[in-house]
């Protein structure tokens, strides 16, 4: 299997997408897929570029065994569309923002919503936990664990 490249995208790249990146790295390692995937994350805005993930998300992820080792960056349409096989957005606005950068619709088959891969959780978006309390971060991790497992199954089936 050729190495598949996954990019998770949220707004600022400090909560949801770095959490998805860390969770997917752990899940892929546990399933013997670590060497078959390249996993990264980005934001639709550059406001937090160069920053570490949100300390609250880091803490909640670490409690479940996930390490979030990432520096925030902005999505780069000139490079990211061509490089990545799966561009996975966290909510409807992120999805619309990324699709709007694909002016000619060349990469539309690479763009997904995270919740497209959910099996247990019947949700339409991964909510932004930034202005919520601890339960918001825990909820995001629950949704991401479910969806990352679903995405891994899709990648295995696509290969």
Order of alpha helices (4+ residues) and beta strands (2+ residues): beta-alpha-beta-alpha-alpha-beta-alpha-beta-alpha
